Amino acid sequence: MASATTSRLAPALLIALAVVGCGGRTDLGAAGSGGQPHDAALGDVTADAGPAVDQTILDSGPLGDVTIDFRVDRLPQRDVTRDVTVDFPLPPGDATVDQPPLPDAALPDAALPDAATPDAALPDVTLPDLTRDVAVPDASTPDVASPDAALPDMSLPDAALPDVSLPDMSLPDVSPPDVSPDSPPPYDPVLAVTRARYLDDLNKIAQPRPPQSAHWQFVQSYCAKVFAEAGYTVELHAFSSGGQSGVNVIGTRPGLTRPAEQVIVSAHYDHLVGCVGADDNASGVAGVLEAARVLAAAALDRTLIVACWDLEEAGLLGSQAYAARAAQRGEQITMVYVMEMIGYRSTQPGSQSIPNEQLFALLFPQQVARIRANQYRGDFIAAFGNPPTTSALAAIETTAARVGLPATTGSQTAAILALTPLARSDHTPFWLRNFPALFLTDTAEFRNPNYHCRNGTADTVQTLDIDFAVKTTQAMVGSAYQLLNAP
């Protein structure tokens, strides 16, 4: 495609040099007439180079060796031009070429032959290496020291800010609850009930203790001692009725937020001559003492009153005296729990009887149906109350199910309940004064053949189911704890 050669300087070249002077690049048109044709790959080209130049002129010229590069492009037929590019180096300094003036003569017209350019491959020509090492001047910015110039003082004048008091946005100091893995779980009085304490109390109480006897006095003092040790304010409520004198043992623990509202947990501690009275009613008193302990350890909104009633066997005299006084004082009794014989249990079919079964079936059809379906087994705790005790009875059932205790509960009006054997214990004086009251029982003689030591039998601790009595205590504690803190 391109070729390079070194040639002698022809007169045509001298003409071009005279025109452009020394140095640079000159393109010469190759069209002309005369001279010898040049046979190249692009066809025959005839150019008039003029008379020959002496070899010595070129060799001795001041410009040294001259390299002439010819670039020949394929041209269309009948219109062929030739560009000749002359590259030559200039020596340093000024260089001049003396050239005599050329005669003013027109070049003759020469017609190019009409011939198609033959297809021929261009010869391989190695171009000379024209690269040169050129030193690039250092263009880095010289270090110039900036002139010292003082900036204007832009500081603000001293001015006192107005004293503005911001509101206290700090959060109250509230300690988060301790939720570390080693922290104890929340207090649960139901789980705090212990079999060992219950049984110890039961054994201390279960001896003959008719009124005014030595053991009657011991049990009275023992109730007061347990209440005081648990933190209650103890009152020995003395009363007289029908020529008989008795003493109720009352323990009071004021509520934290509603101290005027009272919840009473109670059982009678007296019994008969010559009978141990383990079920009647040492079992109930032991339950009250344990409840007093575990409930005293809890935070309670309402006031808790624990009571050991006297002279129940003589006709409910102790509870009657207290209920009358409470009504006279206008006390707000939220609930009364009475524990009456809670320790006897039997899994034998037919061990449970229902007094006046037809009447009970009318008043409590679901409860009677359940007893019949269970083949009259005496393996449940019964709880009955007047209408205001519905929520407390429901809580007894819930806690009983939690501890695995079968429970049968029901409520009716006091007038109807008075017609049944269900009005035979210390809850009745509160029913008759429209205080909410319920009692928990193993149904006494309707299940326990040792009731009042009849038929020569002994109502002893050995005849009782201690686990049954403990679970009954837990059921009562769970219900009372809910009522003590309920809205």
C-alpha positions, 0 to 999 in steps of 0.5 A: 500500500505504501513504499519508500525509496532513496533517490537522486534529487531531480530537477522537479524536486529542485523546483519544489524546494525553491518554492517552499524553501528549506525544511518541511513537507512538499507534495508534488503533482506527478502529471506531466509529459516527457521523460521515461514512463515508470512501471509500477503496480498501479500501471504505466505512469509517464512523468517529465522529470526534466534534465538529469541532475549531476550525482555530485550535486545531491551528494554534496548538498548541504541537506545531506541524504534526502529520502523521498516517500512516494504514496501511490493511490489507485486512481480511476481510469483517465484521471490519475494524479500522483502525490509525492511527499518529500520528507527530509531532515534539516540540520541545526542552524540556518541552511540555504540552497543556491538554485539558479532561476529556472526558465519560464517554460510551460510543461507540455500536455501529456495524455495518459494512456487509456488503460485499466489498472491491472489487478496486482498485489503491492510488493511488501515494503519495509518502512523505515523507523521514523520514531525519535526520542524526544525529551519532554520538558518538566511541566510540574508546577514549581514550588511557589511560596504563597504570599503572607496575607492576613485574613479579616477577623471573622469572629463574632462579637461576644454576646451573652445568650438569654437565659432560657430554662428548658423543661425537664425532659428526663424520664422517671427512674424506673427499674426494669424487672429482674428477668435474669435466668437466676431471678425467682418466678413471681410469687404463687401462693397456691404453690407455696402451700406445703404438705408438711406444715399442713400435716404438722398443724393437723396433728397438733389440733386433732385431739378432743377439745370441747369448749373450756377444755385444756386442748380447746385453750391450746388450739385457741392460743395456737391459732393466735400464735400462727397469725401473729407470726405471719404478721397479722394483728390478732384479736381475741373476739370474746362473745356470749350467746345462750348462756355460753361463752366463746372466743373467736381468734381473728387475724387482720392484715390491711389491704394496700389499696382497698383496706375497707373491703374484707375477704374472710378465710375461716374454720371452726376449731371447737369439737365434742367431748371424747372425739378427736375430730380430725376431719371435723374440723381439725382439717379445716383449721389446718387449712386456714393456718396454712392459707394465713401463712402463704397469703401473708407473703403476697401483696394484697389490695383488699384486707385479709381476715383469717378467723378460727370460729368457736362454738360451731358445734353449739349452733354456729355461735361464734360466726353468728356473733362476728357476722352480727357485729360486722353488719352492725358496723357496716363492714364491707365484706367482699367474700367469706370462705368457710372450710368445713371438713375437707379431709375425707375422700373415698374412691369406692362406688356408693361411698357418696350419698345425697340427702333428699336427692330429689330436691337436690336434683331440682336445685343442682341438676348438673351436679347430681348428674355428675355424682350419679355418672361417677357411681356415687364415689366420694372423691370430690370436694364440694363448694356451695354459696349464695349468688354473689359467690359465682366468681369465687366458685369459678376460681375454686374450680379453676385452681382445683383443676390446676392441682388435679382436684375434682370439684363440684360447685353450685350456688343458690339463694339463701332461702332455698339453701336453708331448706337443705343440709347445706346450711349447717356450718359457719357460712350460714350467718353470713348468708342470712345477712346477705354477705357473700359466703361459700363453704368447702366440704367433703360433705361430712356424714354424707361420705365420712362414716367417722363423723362425730365418732358415731358407731364407735368409730374414731375420726382420726388423722389416719382416716384422712387423705392428706393430699386431698386436704392439701389440694382443697386448701390450694383451691381455696387459696387460689380463689381467695388470692384472686378475690383479694386483688380483683378489681 
